Amino acid sequence: MNVAVYRHNGRVPSGIEQLVGRQVNVAFGRLARRVARVEVRLSRIGGDREGQRRSCRIHVELRPRGSVIAEATERYFVSAISCAAERAARQVRKLITRRRRLNRYVRRRTAA
């Protein structure tokens, strides 16, 4: 699984990059062999009454095909990364389950 981290303005600190790698590995766990590439984009969103918000957008490319995008906006980068990684993993699980069910259905229909 190839993980790339980008930041909207400037470079990504090494601590954040390591955190992203750990969070992605924990979130995907046993699904990691199905994931070809993970692209993480971090950005800050303009201030509102509570101050600036941090956004994390994760784009996952799957093997052999398909992709998933998940986004989270939180007060801190740590929580935004964690939330977006969990959402992306949940969507990947749903997509894999959907494909398995479709494959079983197609095999049954063609065998009959």
N, C-alpha and C positions, 0 to 999 in steps of 0.2 A: 504494500500500500504506500503510494507516494503522497506525501503531505506537503503542500506549498502554502505559505502564509504571506499575505500582502496587507499593507496598511494604506489607507487613502492618502494621507499626507505624511511622508517620511518613511523611515525604515522601522522595522519591527524589532523591539528589544529582544535579546536572546532569551530572557526569562519568560516572556510571553510566548515566544516560539516553542520553547520546551513545554510550557503549559498546554498549548494547543495540541502538540503531539501526544501528550499523555491523555488529555480529554478525548481525543479522537480514538485512540487505541482502546480506552476503557469503554467508550460508547459503542463502538462497533464490535469489539470482542471477537466472537466466533464468526462474524460476518466479514471479517477482514479479507478473507480469500476471495470474496465476491467483489471487492472494491478495488478498482484500478488506480484511481486518483482522487484526492481530496484537495479542494482549493478553498482556503479560508480568507475572507476579506474583512478587515477590521476598519471601523470608521467612527468618528464622533459626529453626533447630530447636534445642531444648534441648540442653544439654551432656551429653556422654558422656565416656568416658576421653580422647578426643582433643580435647575442647573443642566449641565450637559448630560446627554445620554450616550451610551456606547452601543454600537451596533455590530453584530457578527453575522456574516452571510456565508454559508457553507454550500459548496457545489460538489456533489459526489458523482463521479463517473463509475459505472458498474461494468463488470465483465459478464458476459460478452458484449452487452449493449445496454443502453439506458442511462438515465441520469436523474438525480434528485437535488432539489434546492431547498434549504431551510434557512430561516432568518430569525434572529432574536434581538431585541433591544432592551437593555437593562441599564442600571445605574453604573455598574462596574464591568470592565472587560471580562473578569473571571466568571461572573455569573452569566453574561451574554454568551460566552464561548461554551460553557457547560450546557446551557439551555438549547442552543442551536445544535450542538453535537447530539444531544439526546433526541431532538426532533428529527434530525437527519437519519439517525439510526432507526428510529421508529418507522419513518417513511420507507427506508430500504427494506426493513422486515416485511412491511405490508406489500411492497412491490414483489418481493421474492415469493411470498405466500400466494399472491394473486397469480403469478406465473406458474407455480406448481399446480394450482387448481386448474388453470386453463390447460396445461399440458395433460393432466389426467383426464380431463373431459374430452380433449381432442383424441387421445389414444383410445378411450372407450368407444367413441363414436365411429372411429375408423376401423376398429376391430370387429364391430358388430355388423 
